[in-house]
Amino acid sequence: METLVWVLHVIVAIAVIALVLLQHGKGADMGAAFGSGSSGSLFGASGSANFLSRSTAIVATLFFLTSLGLAYFGLQQHKPASVLDRTQVPAQSAQPAAPAPSQDTGSKAEDIPQ
């Protein structure tokens, strides 16, 4: 499922880039707004949105949704809930390990029987 969302995300990202590059910029009409007087607003006539702008809005919404889906899948990996879960306690054997024999051969006061 995650692979499908990744593939869809890449396709939608390429579509967003293509649709944005295909659109006519609003800044190009700025000279016409001051010179020809054909439009009443500063950045051109403000009519209804055309096909490219509506498509861009739809594809941008799909990009947002696939981004949320990928974030959800990224959180599904097991992450420890506390510090105690992070440390792995090794399995202990049934019998405790015997202490290592000491190499000290000198006599001590506690070694002398009384």
Protein Blocks (a to p, Z undefined) as FASTA:
>chain_A
ZZmmmmmmmmmmmmmmmmmmmpccfklmmmmmmmnopafbfnopaddddfklmmmmmmmm
mmmmmmmmmmmmmmmpccdfbfklmpccddddfbdcdddddfbfbdcfklpcZZ
